[in-house]
Amino acid sequence: MNKILVTDHAGVRVLTLCEPPANTYSYELMQELDRAVLEARMDPAVHVIVLTGAGEKFFCAGATIAMLKDASPEYKYYFCLHANETLNRFEQTPKLVIAALNGHTVGGGLEVALAADFRIARQDAGKIGLPEVALGVLPGTGGTQRLARLLGKAKAMELIISGRLMTMTEAQAAGLVTEVWDADRLKGQSFLDAVIEYAKTFTPPHKASLAVGRIKRAVQSGAEAGFGEGLAMERELQQLLFQSRDAKEGIASSLEKRKPVFEGT
């Protein structure tokens, strides 16, 4: 049985973590997730990636504890290394990645979600946080680094050292979650269907997906470089976009005072 369910929805590829009961991840699941993001990266029909968990209780509860208990220190090191590489691929893929937090998002599950560009949560979906300190370890799949870059060092340290779990609404107020959707926002749709519809607004013909992807690259990679290097990257990415059909369409539609129709090329 596949541990990652892959479905396509008109330019949006949904990757669902399927490892009941809590969608925890093992090396085998991470290998499937790694392949899935590479396939989505190379597929020109995919413009946005949505990552979610199976069921309604868990987005992901992190690494499989039993696996960590029995594995050797060397195995654990390489497991963490590969997980880092997999999540880095989500960050470096020039396509928008949205984490749809449908349930508890704790430990390594939050670390997975932190590699996404947006984190959309269902109201009352469950708790979110990094409680690894209670196990005598630290968040080892990028949590210390991504949370510090997202929230600042002081806030990140407080959350990681305390191991405090928050509601999704509290996490939004802290800047950890992008949006929290209630029943009024869902308008009778399932949470995942609503996220897919939202994701489609970033695909052609509504949005120039090439521009979305290059904006992501400029922000994601440029923020880790020096200011001058970031500006140079911005210029190079802009030059590539100026050569695209979508840039020509965007400029022409603005001058002609009409709605643009983008192709993703």
Backbone as numpy.savetxt, mean C-alpha at the origin, in Angstrom:
# Nx Ny Nz CAx CAy CAz Cx Cy Cz
-3.56 -24.57 -2.43 -4.40 -23.36 -2.43 -3.53 -22.12 -2.43
-3.85 -21.18 -3.33 -3.08 -19.94 -3.39 -3.31 -19.11 -2.14
-2.24 -18.48 -1.68 -2.31 -17.62 -0.51 -2.59 -16.17 -0.89
-2.45 -15.85 -2.19 -2.79 -14.53 -2.71 -3.82 -14.70 -3.81
-5.00 -14.14 -3.61 -6.06 -14.18 -4.63 -5.92 -12.94 -5.50
-5.84 -13.14 -6.81 -5.64 -12.04 -7.76 -6.90 -11.88 -8.61
-7.48 -10.68 -8.61 -8.63 -10.39 -9.46 -8.44 -9.03 -10.12
-9.01 -8.87 -11.32 -8.89 -7.62 -12.07 -10.24 -6.96 -12.25
-10.24 -5.63 -12.18 -11.47 -4.84 -12.27 -11.20 -3.58 -13.07
-11.18 -3.70 -14.39 -11.06 -2.54 -15.28 -9.93 -1.60 -14.89
-8.70 -2.11 -14.93 -7.53 -1.29 -14.64 -7.06 -1.37 -13.21
-7.85 -2.00 -12.33 -7.50 -2.15 -10.92 -7.24 -3.62 -10.63
-6.07 -3.93 -10.13 -5.76 -5.31 -9.73 -5.85 -5.42 -8.21
-6.67 -6.35 -7.74 -6.85 -6.58 -6.32 -6.05 -7.81 -5.90
-5.21 -7.64 -4.90 -4.44 -8.73 -4.31 -4.98 -8.96 -2.91
-5.53 -10.14 -2.67 -6.16 -10.46 -1.39 -5.32 -11.49 -0.64
-4.93 -11.13 0.59 -4.19 -12.05 1.44 -5.16 -13.12 1.95
-4.89 -14.38 1.64 -5.80 -15.48 2.00 -5.05 -16.50 2.84
-5.03 -16.31 4.12 -4.38 -17.24 5.04 -5.16 -17.24 6.35
-6.30 -17.98 6.37 -7.15 -17.96 7.56 -6.41 -18.57 8.76
-6.79 -18.13 9.98 -7.95 -17.26 10.26 -7.61 -15.78 10.30
-6.30 -15.42 10.32 -5.94 -14.01 10.55 -5.10 -13.41 9.43
-5.02 -14.12 8.28 -4.23 -13.62 7.13 -2.79 -13.31 7.52
-2.22 -14.15 8.38 -0.81 -14.00 8.73 0.06 -14.43 7.55
1.30 -13.95 7.54 2.14 -14.28 6.39 3.35 -15.12 6.79
3.69 -15.98 5.85 4.84 -16.86 5.94 5.77 -16.51 4.78
6.88 -17.21 4.70 7.79 -17.01 3.57 7.08 -17.37 2.26
6.26 -18.44 2.30 5.55 -18.88 1.11 4.55 -17.82 0.65
3.82 -17.22 1.58 2.88 -16.16 1.20 3.62 -14.96 0.64
4.73 -14.59 1.27 5.50 -13.44 0.78 6.06 -13.70 -0.62
6.41 -14.95 -0.91 6.88 -15.26 -2.26 5.76 -15.04 -3.27
4.53 -15.46 -2.92 3.40 -15.23 -3.81 3.11 -13.74 -3.98
3.19 -13.00 -2.88 2.95 -11.56 -2.93 4.01 -10.87 -3.78
5.24 -11.32 -3.65 6.34 -10.78 -4.45 6.07 -10.98 -5.94
5.69 -12.21 -6.31 5.38 -12.48 -7.72 4.21 -11.64 -8.20
3.21 -11.49 -7.33 2.01 -10.75 -7.72 2.31 -9.28 -8.00
3.14 -8.66 -7.19 3.43 -7.24 -7.44 4.30 -7.08 -8.68
5.20 -8.02 -8.94 6.01 -7.94 -10.16 5.14 -8.12 -11.40
4.18 -9.04 -11.33 3.27 -9.25 -12.47 2.41 -8.00 -12.70
1.93 -7.39 -11.62 1.13 -6.17 -11.76 1.96 -5.03 -12.32
3.22 -4.97 -11.90 4.12 -3.93 -12.39 4.31 -4.03 -13.90
4.43 -5.26 -14.40 4.74 -5.46 -15.82 3.51 -5.47 -16.71
2.32 -5.49 -16.13 1.09 -5.58 -16.92 0.59 -4.18 -17.27
0.62 -3.79 -18.55 0.20 -2.44 -18.94 -1.29 -2.18 -18.71
-2.07 -3.24 -18.52 -3.51 -3.06 -18.27 -3.79 -2.73 -16.82
-2.81 -2.87 -15.95 -2.99 -2.58 -14.52 -2.49 -1.16 -14.23
-3.35 -0.33 -13.69 -2.98 1.05 -13.37 -2.94 1.31 -11.86
-3.73 0.58 -11.10 -3.78 0.73 -9.64 -3.80 -0.66 -9.02
-3.10 -0.82 -7.89 -3.10 -2.07 -7.15 -3.81 -1.84 -5.82
-4.76 -2.71 -5.49 -5.44 -2.68 -4.20 -5.04 -3.93 -3.42
-4.61 -3.74 -2.19 -4.20 -4.84 -1.34 -5.17 -4.94 -0.16
-5.74 -6.13 0.07 -6.69 -6.30 1.16 -6.56 -7.69 1.75
-7.37 -7.98 2.77 -7.36 -9.28 3.41 -8.66 -10.02 3.18
-8.60 -11.35 3.20 -9.82 -12.16 3.04 -10.67 -12.07 4.30
-11.98 -12.15 4.12 -12.88 -12.11 5.25 -13.14 -10.69 5.75
-13.73 -10.59 6.93 -14.11 -9.29 7.47 -13.44 -8.96 8.80
-12.64 -9.89 9.34 -12.07 -9.66 10.66 -10.62 -9.16 10.62
-9.88 -9.58 9.61 -8.46 -9.25 9.56 -8.03 -8.76 8.18
-7.33 -7.63 8.16 -6.53 -7.30 6.99 -5.32 -8.22 7.02
-4.56 -8.13 8.09 -3.42 -9.02 8.29 -2.93 -8.85 9.73
-2.62 -9.98 10.37 -2.13 -9.94 11.75 -0.62 -10.17 11.82
0.06 -9.96 10.70 1.52 -10.05 10.71 2.05 -11.42 10.40
3.29 -11.65 10.80 3.95 -12.92 10.52 3.36 -14.04 11.37
3.43 -15.25 10.84 2.93 -16.42 11.54 3.82 -16.70 12.76
3.26 -16.57 13.95 4.05 -16.68 15.18 4.68 -18.06 15.33
3.93 -19.12 14.99 4.47 -20.47 15.11 5.70 -20.66 14.23
5.67 -20.07 13.05 6.82 -20.14 12.16 8.03 -19.45 12.79
7.81 -18.29 13.40 8.91 -17.56 14.03 9.45 -18.32 15.24
8.57 -19.03 15.94 8.99 -19.77 17.13 9.96 -20.90 16.78
9.69 -21.60 15.69 10.45 -22.80 15.36 11.61 -22.56 14.41
11.62 -21.41 13.74 12.66 -21.18 12.72 13.99 -20.79 13.36
15.07 -21.04 12.64 16.40 -20.67 13.11 16.61 -19.17 12.97
17.55 -18.58 13.73 17.84 -17.15 13.56 18.23 -16.80 12.13
18.96 -17.67 11.46 19.35 -17.39 10.07 18.13 -17.35 9.16
17.21 -18.31 9.35 15.99 -18.32 8.55 15.19 -17.04 8.77
15.06 -16.63 10.02 14.30 -15.42 10.34 14.92 -14.19 9.68
16.27 -14.15 9.66 16.95 -13.01 9.04 16.60 -12.93 7.55
16.72 -14.07 6.86 16.45 -14.06 5.42 14.97 -13.88 5.13
14.13 -14.35 6.03 12.68 -14.12 5.90 12.39 -12.62 5.95
12.97 -11.93 6.94 12.78 -10.48 7.06 13.37 -9.74 5.86
14.53 -10.20 5.38 15.16 -9.56 4.23 14.26 -9.65 3.01
13.72 -10.84 2.76 12.85 -11.00 1.59 11.57 -10.18 1.75
11.00 -10.14 2.95 9.80 -9.33 3.18 10.10 -7.86 2.92
11.28 -7.39 3.36 11.69 -6.01 3.07 11.74 -5.76 1.57
12.33 -6.69 0.84 12.46 -6.54 -0.62 11.09 -6.52 -1.30
10.19 -7.37 -0.82 8.84 -7.42 -1.40 8.10 -6.11 -1.19
8.14 -5.59 0.04 7.43 -4.34 0.32 8.09 -3.15 -0.37
9.42 -3.21 -0.52 10.10 -2.16 -1.29 9.60 -2.14 -2.73
9.27 -3.30 -3.28 8.78 -3.33 -4.66 7.42 -2.64 -4.78
6.59 -2.77 -3.75 5.34 -2.01 -3.77 5.63 -0.51 -3.81
6.56 -0.06 -2.99 6.89 1.37 -2.93 7.52 1.87 -4.22
8.33 1.05 -4.86 9.08 1.50 -6.03 8.34 1.26 -7.34
7.23 0.55 -7.32 6.45 0.35 -8.54 5.69 1.63 -8.85
5.88 2.20 -10.04 5.22 3.48 -10.37 3.75 3.32 -10.73
3.02 2.65 -9.84 1.58 2.52 -9.95 1.03 2.72 -8.53
-0.11 3.38 -8.43 -0.69 3.67 -7.13 -1.05 2.37 -6.41
-0.70 2.28 -5.13 -1.04 1.12 -4.31 -1.93 1.58 -3.16
-3.11 0.98 -3.03 -4.06 1.32 -1.98 -4.25 0.10 -1.09
-4.05 0.27 0.22 -4.32 -0.79 1.17 -5.75 -0.60 1.69
-6.61 -1.59 1.47 -7.99 -1.55 1.94 -8.05 -2.31 3.26
-8.08 -1.58 4.36 -7.99 -2.18 5.69 -9.39 -2.61 6.14
-9.69 -3.87 5.89 -11.03 -4.42 6.14 -11.18 -5.02 7.52
-10.10 -5.08 8.31 -10.16 -5.67 9.63 -8.91 -5.32 10.42
-8.66 -6.06 11.50 -7.48 -5.80 12.33 -6.22 -5.73 11.47
-5.42 -4.70 11.73 -4.19 -4.46 10.97 -3.08 -4.25 11.98
-2.47 -5.34 12.41 -1.53 -5.26 13.53 -0.19 -5.90 13.18
0.84 -5.45 13.88 2.17 -6.01 13.68 2.61 -5.90 12.25
3.07 -7.04 11.71 3.52 -7.06 10.33 2.43 -6.71 9.34
1.16 -6.87 9.75 0.07 -6.45 8.86 0.08 -4.96 8.62
0.36 -4.19 9.67 0.49 -2.75 9.50 1.74 -2.42 8.68
2.79 -3.19 8.88 4.01 -2.95 8.10 3.75 -3.15 6.61
2.94 -4.14 6.27 2.55 -4.33 4.87 1.77 -3.12 4.38
0.80 -2.67 5.18 -0.04 -1.53 4.79 0.77 -0.25 4.65
1.83 -0.11 5.45 2.66 1.10 5.39 3.39 1.22 4.05
3.55 0.11 3.34 4.22 0.15 2.03 3.28 0.64 0.94
1.98 0.75 1.24 1.01 1.28 0.29 1.06 2.81 0.29
0.51 3.39 -0.77 0.49 4.86 -0.87 -0.67 5.46 -0.09
-1.82 4.82 -0.14 -3.00 5.23 0.64 -3.44 4.06 1.50
-3.95 4.37 2.69 -4.54 3.35 3.55 -5.98 3.77 3.84
-6.92 3.03 3.26 -8.34 3.31 3.45 -8.89 2.25 4.40
-9.53 2.68 5.48 -10.01 1.75 6.50 -11.53 1.78 6.60
-12.11 0.63 6.86 -13.53 0.54 7.18 -13.72 0.92 8.64
-14.67 1.79 8.91 -14.93 2.19 10.29 -15.28 0.97 11.15
-14.74 0.95 12.35 -14.96 -0.16 13.27 -14.43 -1.49 12.73
-13.43 -1.41 11.85 -12.87 -2.64 11.28 -12.05 -3.40 12.30
-11.56 -2.72 13.32 -10.73 -3.40 14.31 -9.60 -2.49 14.77
-8.58 -3.09 15.31 -7.45 -2.35 15.86 -6.30 -2.27 14.86
-5.45 -1.27 15.08 -4.29 -1.08 14.23 -3.12 -0.63 15.10
-1.94 -1.18 14.83 -0.77 -0.80 15.63 0.36 -1.81 15.49
1.44 -1.53 16.20 2.64 -2.36 16.16 2.96 -2.85 17.58
2.43 -4.01 17.98 2.60 -4.48 19.36 3.79 -5.43 19.56
4.76 -5.43 18.65 5.85 -6.42 18.71 6.65 -6.37 20.01
6.70 -5.20 20.65 7.48 -5.08 21.89 6.99 -6.08 22.94
5.71 -6.45 22.88 5.17 -7.42 23.84 5.76 -8.82 23.62
6.34 -9.06 22.44 6.99 -10.33 22.15 8.50 -10.26 22.40
8.96 -9.09 22.83 10.38 -8.92 23.06 11.18 -8.65 21.81
10.50 -8.22 20.74 11.18 -7.92 19.48 10.70 -6.56 18.96
11.22 -6.15 17.82 10.79 -4.91 17.20 10.07 -5.20 15.88
9.35 -4.23 15.32 8.74 -4.42 14.00 9.85 -4.61 12.96
9.98 -5.83 12.43 11.14 -6.16 11.60 10.88 -6.21 10.12
9.77 -5.63 9.67 9.47 -5.63 8.24 9.28 -4.20 7.76
10.14 -3.33 8.26 10.12 -1.94 7.83 9.33 -1.00 8.72
8.73 -1.52 9.79 7.86 -0.69 10.62 8.56 0.48 11.29
9.75 0.25 11.81 10.46 1.34 12.50 10.80 2.47 11.53
11.15 2.11 10.30 11.58 3.11 9.33 10.41 3.82 8.66
9.41 3.07 8.23 8.28 3.70 7.53 7.42 4.53 8.48
7.22 4.03 9.69 6.38 4.80 10.62 7.06 6.10 11.01
8.37 6.08 11.20 9.10 7.30 11.54 9.03 8.31 10.41
9.09 7.83 9.18 9.02 8.75 8.03 7.61 9.29 7.84
6.62 8.51 8.23 5.23 8.93 8.07 4.77 9.88 9.17
5.10 9.55 10.43 4.57 10.29 11.57 5.60 11.14 12.30
6.89 10.97 11.96 7.94 11.65 12.71 8.50 10.71 13.77
9.73 10.97 14.19 10.42 10.05 15.10 9.74 9.92 16.46
9.38 11.04 17.05 8.84 10.99 18.41 7.53 10.19 18.48
6.61 10.47 17.55 5.33 9.76 17.55 5.53 8.29 17.23
6.40 8.00 16.28 6.66 6.61 15.92 7.24 5.84 17.09
8.18 6.44 17.81 8.78 5.77 18.96 7.74 5.51 20.04
6.88 6.49 20.29 5.85 6.32 21.32 4.93 5.16 20.99
4.50 5.06 19.73 3.58 4.00 19.34 4.25 2.63 19.36
5.52 2.57 18.91 6.21 1.27 18.84 6.63 0.79 20.22
7.15 1.70 21.04 7.63 1.29 22.37 6.47 0.94 23.30
5.36 1.67 23.18 4.20 1.34 24.01 3.48 0.10 23.49
3.59 -0.14 22.17 2.83 -1.24 21.57 1.35 -0.95 21.53
0.98 0.32 21.65 -0.43 0.71 21.77 -1.20 0.44 20.48
-2.38 -0.15 20.63 -3.27 -0.37 19.50 -4.34 0.72 19.49
-4.70 1.17 18.29 -5.67 2.25 18.12 -6.86 1.77 17.31
-7.95 2.51 17.40 -9.04 2.32 16.46 -8.63 2.95 15.13
-9.35 2.62 14.08 -9.04 3.20 12.77 -9.24 4.72 12.78
-10.24 5.17 13.52 -10.50 6.61 13.61 -9.35 7.32 14.33
-8.85 6.72 15.41 -7.69 7.28 16.11 -6.47 7.30 15.20
-6.33 6.24 14.40 -5.18 6.15 13.49 -5.26 7.22 12.40
-6.47 7.54 11.96 -6.62 8.61 10.98 -6.22 9.95 11.58
-6.63 10.20 12.82 -6.28 11.45 13.49 -4.77 11.58 13.68
-4.09 10.45 13.85 -2.64 10.45 14.02 -1.90 10.57 12.70
-2.61 10.43 11.57 -1.97 10.51 10.27 -1.53 9.17 9.73
-1.91 8.10 10.40 -1.50 6.75 9.98 -2.41 6.19 8.90
-3.70 6.51 8.98 -4.69 6.06 8.01 -5.14 7.26 7.18
-5.27 7.07 5.87 -5.63 8.17 4.97 -7.09 8.58 5.15
-7.99 7.59 5.11 -9.42 7.86 5.27 -10.06 6.69 6.00
-11.15 6.98 6.74 -11.97 5.95 7.37 -13.37 6.09 6.80
-13.90 5.01 6.23 -15.20 5.07 5.57 -16.28 4.42 6.43
-17.37 5.16 6.65 -18.50 4.63 7.40 -19.60 4.18 6.44
-20.74 3.78 6.98 -21.83 3.26 6.16 -22.34 4.31 5.17
-22.34 5.58 5.57 -22.79 6.63 4.66 -21.88 6.74 3.45
-20.60 6.59 3.67 -19.64 6.67 2.55 -19.76 5.44 1.64
-20.07 4.30 2.21 -20.16 3.08 1.41 -21.43 3.04 0.56
-22.48 3.69 1.01 -23.74 3.80 0.24 -24.26 2.43 -0.20
-24.26 1.48 0.72 -24.81 0.17 0.43 -23.86 -0.80 -0.23
-22.70 -0.32 -0.66 -21.71 -1.21 -1.27 -20.92 -1.95 -0.20
-20.31 -3.05 -0.60 -19.35 -3.68 0.29 -18.12 -2.78 0.36
-17.35 -2.92 1.43 -16.17 -2.08 1.59 -15.21 -2.24 0.42
-14.93 -3.49 0.02 -13.98 -3.72 -1.07 -14.50 -3.15 -2.38
-15.79 -3.33 -2.67 -16.35 -2.78 -3.91 -16.22 -1.26 -3.93
-16.42 -0.62 -2.79 -16.29 0.83 -2.71 -14.84 1.26 -2.95
-13.89 0.52 -2.40 -12.48 0.85 -2.61 -12.10 0.67 -4.08
-12.62 -0.38 -4.70 -12.33 -0.60 -6.12 -12.87 0.56 -6.96
-14.08 0.99 -6.66 -14.64 2.14 -7.40 -13.79 3.38 -7.19
-13.33 3.58 -5.97 -12.44 4.71 -5.68 -11.14 4.57 -6.46
-10.58 3.37 -6.49 -9.33 3.14 -7.21 -9.47 3.45 -8.69
-10.64 3.17 -9.24 -10.87 3.41 -10.68 -10.80 4.90 -11.03
-10.99 5.78 -10.05 -10.90 7.21 -10.35 -9.47 7.63 -10.67
-8.51 6.75 -10.38 -7.10 7.03 -10.69 -6.64 6.31 -11.94
-7.58 5.75 -12.72 -7.26 5.04 -13.94 -7.80 5.80 -15.15
-7.26 5.52 -16.35 -7.84 6.12 -17.55 -9.29 5.64 -17.73
-10.16 6.46 -18.28 -9.92 7.78 -18.85 -9.99 8.93 -17.84
-10.23 8.60 -16.56 -10.44 9.65 -15.55 -9.14 10.36 -15.18
-8.06 9.60 -15.07 -6.80 10.15 -14.58 -5.68 9.69 -15.49
-4.66 10.53 -15.60 -3.46 10.15 -16.36 -2.60 9.27 -15.46
-2.76 7.96 -15.60 -2.09 7.04 -14.67 -0.57 7.10 -14.78
-0.05 7.45 -15.95 1.41 7.63 -16.06 1.87 8.76 -15.15
1.11 9.85 -15.12 1.46 10.98 -14.26 1.35 10.59 -12.79
0.29 9.82 -12.44 0.13 9.37 -11.06 1.35 8.55 -10.64
1.77 7.62 -11.51 2.90 6.78 -11.19 4.20 7.55 -11.05
4.41 8.55 -11.93 5.65 9.34 -11.87 5.64 10.29 -10.68
4.46 10.79 -10.29 4.37 11.59 -9.07 4.78 10.73 -7.88
4.28 9.50 -7.86 4.67 8.58 -6.78 6.19 8.38 -6.75
6.78 8.16 -7.91 8.23 7.95 -7.97 8.98 9.17 -7.48
8.54 10.36 -7.88 9.22 11.59 -7.49 9.16 11.78 -5.97
7.99 11.56 -5.39 7.84 11.74 -3.95 8.55 10.63 -3.18
8.32 9.39 -3.59 8.85 8.24 -2.85 10.37 8.20 -2.87
10.95 8.30 -4.05 12.41 8.21 -4.17 13.09 9.54 -3.89
12.45 10.62 -4.33 13.05 11.94 -4.13 13.18 12.30 -2.67
12.20 11.88 -1.85 12.24 12.20 -0.43 13.38 11.51 0.30
13.88 10.40 -0.28 14.99 9.67 0.33 16.35 10.16 -0.17
16.34 11.04 -1.17 17.58 11.58 -1.72 17.79 13.00 -1.21
18.90 13.60 -1.60 19.12 15.00 -1.28 18.19 15.89 -2.09
18.05 17.15 -1.67 17.11 18.06 -2.34 17.48 18.25 -3.82
18.75 18.43 -4.09 19.19 18.61 -5.48 18.92 17.39 -6.33
19.21 16.22 -5.76 18.96 14.97 -6.49 17.46 14.78 -6.71
16.65 15.17 -5.73 15.21 15.07 -5.88 14.68 15.97 -6.99
15.22 17.17 -7.07 14.81 18.08 -8.14 15.23 17.54 -9.51
16.41 16.95 -9.59 16.88 16.37 -10.85 15.96 15.23 -11.28
15.57 14.40 -10.32 14.65 13.30 -10.62 13.31 13.85 -11.10
12.82 14.88 -10.43 11.56 15.51 -10.82 11.62 16.01 -12.26
12.72 16.66 -12.63 12.87 17.17 -14.00 12.86 16.04 -15.03
13.58 14.96 -14.73 13.65 13.83 -15.67 12.28 13.17 -15.83
11.58 12.99 -14.74 10.25 12.39 -14.82 9.27 13.30 -15.56
9.41 14.60 -15.34 8.55 15.56 -16.05 8.81 15.50 -17.55
10.08 15.40 -17.93 10.42 15.32 -19.35 9.81 14.08 -19.99
9.84 12.96 -19.27 9.22 11.74 -19.79 7.71 11.93 -19.97
7.08 12.60 -19.02 5.64 12.83 -19.11 5.29 13.77 -20.26
6.13 14.78 -20.50 5.87 15.70 -21.61 5.83 14.97 -22.95
6.47 13.81 -23.02 6.50 13.04 -24.27 5.29 12.11 -24.40
4.46 12.05 -23.37 3.34 11.11 -23.39 2.13 11.68 -24.11
1.29 10.78 -24.59 0.05 11.18 -25.24 -0.90 11.83 -24.24
-0.87 11.35 -23.00 -1.76 11.90 -21.99 -1.43 13.35 -21.67
-0.15 13.71 -21.68 0.22 15.10 -21.43 -0.29 15.99 -22.56
-0.17 15.51 -23.78 -0.69 16.27 -24.92 -2.20 16.43 -24.81
-2.89 15.36 -24.39 -4.34 15.42 -24.22 -4.71 16.35 -23.08
-3.98 16.29 -21.98 -4.28 17.15 -20.84 -4.13 18.62 -21.18
-3.06 18.97 -21.87 -2.82 20.36 -22.25 -3.85 20.84 -23.27
-4.13 19.97 -24.27 -5.10 20.34 -25.30 -6.50 20.53 -24.70
-6.91 19.64 -23.82 -8.25 19.74 -23.23 -8.38 20.98 -22.36
-7.29 21.36 -21.70 -7.33 22.58 -20.89 -7.53 23.81 -21.77
-6.81 23.87 -22.88 -6.95 25.00 -23.80 -8.32 25.02 -24.48
-8.86 23.82 -24.74 -10.15 23.72 -25.42 -11.33 23.73 -24.44
-11.01 23.84 -23.13 -12.02 23.91 -22.08 -13.00 22.73 -22.14
-12.42 21.54 -22.18 -13.21 20.31 -22.17 -12.59 19.32 -21.20
-13.33 18.28 -20.88 -12.84 17.27 -19.97 -11.84 16.36 -20.70
-10.68 16.12 -20.13 -9.69 15.27 -20.81 -10.12 13.81 -20.80
-9.67 13.08 -21.80 -9.90 11.63 -21.88 -8.52 10.99 -21.96
-8.06 10.42 -20.88 -6.71 9.88 -20.81 -6.69 8.40 -21.23
-5.51 7.97 -21.73 -5.36 6.60 -22.22 -4.35 5.79 -21.41
-3.61 6.46 -20.54 -2.58 5.75 -19.82 -1.32 5.52 -20.63
-1.13 6.36 -21.68 0.05 6.22 -22.55 0.70 7.58 -22.77
